Amino acid sequence: MGRYTGFIAFGLMLAAAAVYSFLPAEAPADRTVATVSSPTPSAEPSAEQSPSPIKPASSVPQGRGFDFYVLALSWSPTFCDSEAAGRNREQCGEDKEFGWVVHGLWPQNDKGWPENCPTSEGSRVPERIGRTVMDIMPSMGLIGHQWRKHGSCSSLSMSDYFKLVRQAYDSIRIPAELSDVDRESRTSPQAVEAAFIRSNPGLARSAVAVTCDRERVDEVRICLDKSLGFRTCPEVDSRSCRRSDIVIPATR
């Protein structure tokens, strides 16, 4: 019997090891296992994500036959105080309090600009198209004039041109301190320009010009490429107001 004792003990050890292998393993009590989940790509941004301020070029109607655009934003109270306003009740009536409005979106060349181009679209802007921009271009007379003189040179259809006017306006952030002026104030052309630059990241001094009507602010002109990105425009910039100070008439 004694000589089999070793074999019996060895057999018991193998059986115990086999049973132990089927027991559940426990993680060490003093070790924390951290897991990092990779973000899952999503076709659409979540509610917390901000949309990109840059429009893809494919969504912008592409004009031809010129180098870039000038978006001219006019200070409406200055225009309405001028003789040019005439009987323009749409923009300058007693109940109107417009601030910066679109004077025009002008096809421009590095030197000079085209105007009054022949087009198969005709010269009269239908009211159904004009009404799409009346909140930012508040006069059918202005809308028609801008189409004939400038829009006709964009190579775009009338509908696409005014769609582009809307996109160009929406791409610019008006400085809060200049959006609603409830009392006449005095500032400088340089301060107005600096306010627009601060409010629009990527806008350079050489891409914007502030013009004046005698001693009053008249327009802010911003140069945009054909996809509505900012671009420099030395010739436009050179026409900036040279006064040391200007008046901003109140909107009411």
Contacts in CASP RR format, 6 or more apart in sequence:
PFRMAT RR
TARGET T0000
AUTHOR 0000-0000-0000
METHOD contacts of the structure
MODEL  1
MGRYTGFIAFGLMLAAAAVYSFLPAEAPADRTVATVSSPTPSAEPSAEQS
PSPIKPASSVPQGRGFDFYVLALSWSPTFCDSEAAGRNREQCGEDKEFGW
VVHGLWPQNDKGWPENCPTSEGSRVPERIGRTVMDIMPSMGLIGHQWRKH
GSCSSLSMSDYFKLVRQAYDSIRIPAELSDVDRESRTSPQAVEAAFIRSN
PGLARSAVAVTCDRERVDEVRICLDKSLGFRTCPEVDSRSCRRSDIVIPA
TR
27 33 0 8 1.000
45 51 0 8 1.000
53 171 0 8 1.000
54 229 0 8 1.000
55 167 0 8 1.000
55 171 0 8 1.000
55 227 0 8 1.000
55 228 0 8 1.000
57 227 0 8 1.000
59 167 0 8 1.000
60 164 0 8 1.000
60 167 0 8 1.000
60 226 0 8 1.000
60 227 0 8 1.000
60 228 0 8 1.000
61 156 0 8 1.000
61 160 0 8 1.000
61 161 0 8 1.000
61 163 0 8 1.000
61 164 0 8 1.000
62 226 0 8 1.000
62 227 0 8 1.000
63 107 0 8 1.000
63 154 0 8 1.000
63 155 0 8 1.000
63 156 0 8 1.000
63 226 0 8 1.000
64 155 0 8 1.000
65 107 0 8 1.000
65 114 0 8 1.000
65 153 0 8 1.000
65 155 0 8 1.000
66 107 0 8 1.000
66 108 0 8 1.000
66 109 0 8 1.000
66 113 0 8 1.000
66 114 0 8 1.000
66 153 0 8 1.000
66 154 0 8 1.000
67 108 0 8 1.000
67 109 0 8 1.000
67 110 0 8 1.000
68 108 0 8 1.000
68 223 0 8 1.000
68 224 0 8 1.000
68 225 0 8 1.000
68 226 0 8 1.000
68 231 0 8 1.000
68 233 0 8 1.000
69 105 0 8 1.000
69 106 0 8 1.000
69 107 0 8 1.000
69 108 0 8 1.000
69 168 0 8 1.000
69 223 0 8 1.000
69 224 0 8 1.000
69 225 0 8 1.000
69 226 0 8 1.000
69 228 0 8 1.000
70 105 0 8 1.000
70 106 0 8 1.000
70 108 0 8 1.000
70 113 0 8 1.000
70 221 0 8 1.000
70 222 0 8 1.000
70 223 0 8 1.000
70 224 0 8 1.000
70 233 0 8 1.000
70 236 0 8 1.000
71 102 0 8 1.000
71 104 0 8 1.000
71 105 0 8 1.000
71 168 0 8 1.000
71 169 0 8 1.000
71 172 0 8 1.000
71 221 0 8 1.000
71 222 0 8 1.000
71 223 0 8 1.000
71 224 0 8 1.000
72 102 0 8 1.000
72 103 0 8 1.000
72 104 0 8 1.000
72 105 0 8 1.000
72 106 0 8 1.000
72 219 0 8 1.000
72 220 0 8 1.000
72 221 0 8 1.000
73 100 0 8 1.000
73 101 0 8 1.000
73 102 0 8 1.000
73 103 0 8 1.000
73 169 0 8 1.000
73 172 0 8 1.000
73 219 0 8 1.000
73 220 0 8 1.000
73 221 0 8 1.000
73 222 0 8 1.000
74 100 0 8 1.000
74 101 0 8 1.000
74 102 0 8 1.000
74 103 0 8 1.000
74 218 0 8 1.000
74 219 0 8 1.000
75 99 0 8 1.000
75 100 0 8 1.000
75 216 0 8 1.000
75 217 0 8 1.000
75 218 0 8 1.000
75 219 0 8 1.000
75 248 0 8 1.000
75 249 0 8 1.000
76 91 0 8 1.000
76 92 0 8 1.000
76 96 0 8 1.000
76 98 0 8 1.000
76 99 0 8 1.000
76 100 0 8 1.000
76 101 0 8 1.000
76 138 0 8 1.000
76 251 0 8 1.000
77 98 0 8 1.000
77 99 0 8 1.000
77 181 0 8 1.000
77 248 0 8 1.000
77 249 0 8 1.000
77 250 0 8 1.000
77 251 0 8 1.000
78 213 0 8 1.000
78 216 0 8 1.000
78 217 0 8 1.000
78 218 0 8 1.000
78 249 0 8 1.000
79 85 0 8 1.000
79 91 0 8 1.000
79 92 0 8 1.000
80 88 0 8 1.000
80 91 0 8 1.000
80 92 0 8 1.000
80 93 0 8 1.000
80 96 0 8 1.000
81 216 0 8 1.000
81 249 0 8 1.000
82 213 0 8 1.000
85 91 0 8 1.000
85 92 0 8 1.000
86 92 0 8 1.000
88 139 0 8 1.000
90 96 0 8 1.000
90 134 0 8 1.000
90 138 0 8 1.000
90 139 0 8 1.000
90 140 0 8 1.000
91 98 0 8 1.000
91 101 0 8 1.000
91 138 0 8 1.000
91 139 0 8 1.000
91 142 0 8 1.000
96 138 0 8 1.000
97 251 0 8 1.000
97 252 0 8 1.000
98 138 0 8 1.000
98 251 0 8 1.000
99 179 0 8 1.000
99 180 0 8 1.000
99 181 0 8 1.000
99 251 0 8 1.000
100 174 0 8 1.000
100 178 0 8 1.000
100 179 0 8 1.000
100 220 0 8 1.000
101 136 0 8 1.000
101 137 0 8 1.000
101 138 0 8 1.000
102 133 0 8 1.000
102 136 0 8 1.000
102 137 0 8 1.000
102 165 0 8 1.000
102 168 0 8 1.000
102 169 0 8 1.000
103 142 0 8 1.000
103 146 0 8 1.000
103 219 0 8 1.000
104 137 0 8 1.000
104 146 0 8 1.000
104 150 0 8 1.000
104 165 0 8 1.000
105 146 0 8 1.000
105 150 0 8 1.000
105 151 0 8 1.000
105 161 0 8 1.000
105 164 0 8 1.000
105 165 0 8 1.000
105 168 0 8 1.000
106 113 0 8 1.000
106 150 0 8 1.000
107 113 0 8 1.000
107 114 0 8 1.000
107 150 0 8 1.000
107 151 0 8 1.000
107 153 0 8 1.000
107 154 0 8 1.000
108 223 0 8 1.000
108 233 0 8 1.000
108 236 0 8 1.000
110 233 0 8 1.000
110 235 0 8 1.000
111 235 0 8 1.000
112 235 0 8 1.000
113 153 0 8 1.000
114 153 0 8 1.000
115 149 0 8 1.000
115 150 0 8 1.000
115 153 0 8 1.000
116 148 0 8 1.000
116 149 0 8 1.000
116 152 0 8 1.000
116 153 0 8 1.000
117 151 0 8 1.000
117 152 0 8 1.000
117 153 0 8 1.000
118 152 0 8 1.000
119 152 0 8 1.000
121 152 0 8 1.000
121 157 0 8 1.000
121 158 0 8 1.000
122 158 0 8 1.000
123 144 0 8 1.000
123 147 0 8 1.000
123 148 0 8 1.000
123 152 0 8 1.000
124 144 0 8 1.000
125 140 0 8 1.000
125 143 0 8 1.000
125 144 0 8 1.000
125 147 0 8 1.000
125 158 0 8 1.000
125 162 0 8 1.000
127 140 0 8 1.000
129 158 0 8 1.000
129 159 0 8 1.000
129 162 0 8 1.000
130 137 0 8 1.000
130 140 0 8 1.000
130 143 0 8 1.000
130 162 0 8 1.000
132 162 0 8 1.000
132 163 0 8 1.000
132 166 0 8 1.000
133 143 0 8 1.000
133 162 0 8 1.000
133 165 0 8 1.000
133 166 0 8 1.000
134 140 0 8 1.000
134 143 0 8 1.000
136 165 0 8 1.000
136 166 0 8 1.000
136 169 0 8 1.000
137 143 0 8 1.000
137 146 0 8 1.000
137 165 0 8 1.000
143 162 0 8 1.000
147 158 0 8 1.000
147 161 0 8 1.000
147 162 0 8 1.000
151 161 0 8 1.000
154 161 0 8 1.000
154 164 0 8 1.000
156 164 0 8 1.000
164 228 0 8 1.000
167 228 0 8 1.000
168 224 0 8 1.000
168 228 0 8 1.000
171 224 0 8 1.000
171 228 0 8 1.000
171 229 0 8 1.000
172 196 0 8 1.000
172 200 0 8 1.000
172 222 0 8 1.000
173 199 0 8 1.000
173 200 0 8 1.000
174 199 0 8 1.000
175 195 0 8 1.000
175 196 0 8 1.000
175 198 0 8 1.000
175 199 0 8 1.000
176 199 0 8 1.000
177 195 0 8 1.000
178 192 0 8 1.000
178 195 0 8 1.000
178 196 0 8 1.000
178 248 0 8 1.000
180 251 0 8 1.000
181 248 0 8 1.000
181 249 0 8 1.000
181 250 0 8 1.000
181 251 0 8 1.000
182 250 0 8 1.000
182 251 0 8 1.000
182 252 0 8 1.000
183 250 0 8 1.000
184 247 0 8 1.000
184 248 0 8 1.000
184 249 0 8 1.000
184 250 0 8 1.000
185 247 0 8 1.000
185 248 0 8 1.000
185 250 0 8 1.000
186 245 0 8 1.000
186 246 0 8 1.000
186 247 0 8 1.000
186 248 0 8 1.000
187 217 0 8 1.000
187 245 0 8 1.000
187 246 0 8 1.000
187 248 0 8 1.000
188 243 0 8 1.000
188 244 0 8 1.000
188 245 0 8 1.000
188 246 0 8 1.000
189 210 0 8 1.000
189 212 0 8 1.000
189 217 0 8 1.000
189 240 0 8 1.000
189 241 0 8 1.000
189 242 0 8 1.000
189 243 0 8 1.000
189 246 0 8 1.000
190 210 0 8 1.000
192 210 0 8 1.000
192 217 0 8 1.000
192 220 0 8 1.000
192 246 0 8 1.000
192 248 0 8 1.000
193 205 0 8 1.000
193 208 0 8 1.000
193 209 0 8 1.000
193 210 0 8 1.000
193 220 0 8 1.000
193 240 0 8 1.000
196 203 0 8 1.000
196 208 0 8 1.000
196 220 0 8 1.000
196 222 0 8 1.000
197 203 0 8 1.000
197 204 0 8 1.000
197 205 0 8 1.000
197 208 0 8 1.000
200 230 0 8 1.000
202 230 0 8 1.000
203 222 0 8 1.000
203 230 0 8 1.000
204 230 0 8 1.000
204 232 0 8 1.000
205 237 0 8 1.000
206 232 0 8 1.000
206 233 0 8 1.000
206 234 0 8 1.000
206 237 0 8 1.000
207 222 0 8 1.000
207 223 0 8 1.000
207 230 0 8 1.000
207 231 0 8 1.000
207 232 0 8 1.000
207 233 0 8 1.000
207 237 0 8 1.000
208 220 0 8 1.000
208 221 0 8 1.000
208 222 0 8 1.000
208 223 0 8 1.000
208 237 0 8 1.000
209 220 0 8 1.000
209 221 0 8 1.000
209 236 0 8 1.000
209 237 0 8 1.000
209 238 0 8 1.000
209 239 0 8 1.000
209 240 0 8 1.000
210 217 0 8 1.000
210 219 0 8 1.000
210 220 0 8 1.000
210 221 0 8 1.000
210 240 0 8 1.000
210 241 0 8 1.000
211 218 0 8 1.000
211 219 0 8 1.000
211 220 0 8 1.000
211 221 0 8 1.000
211 239 0 8 1.000
211 240 0 8 1.000
211 241 0 8 1.000
212 218 0 8 1.000
212 241 0 8 1.000
212 243 0 8 1.000
212 246 0 8 1.000
215 243 0 8 1.000
215 245 0 8 1.000
215 246 0 8 1.000
215 247 0 8 1.000
216 246 0 8 1.000
216 247 0 8 1.000
216 248 0 8 1.000
216 249 0 8 1.000
217 241 0 8 1.000
217 246 0 8 1.000
217 247 0 8 1.000
217 248 0 8 1.000
218 241 0 8 1.000
221 236 0 8 1.000
221 239 0 8 1.000
222 230 0 8 1.000
223 230 0 8 1.000
223 231 0 8 1.000
223 232 0 8 1.000
223 233 0 8 1.000
223 236 0 8 1.000
223 237 0 8 1.000
224 230 0 8 1.000
224 231 0 8 1.000
225 231 0 8 1.000
END
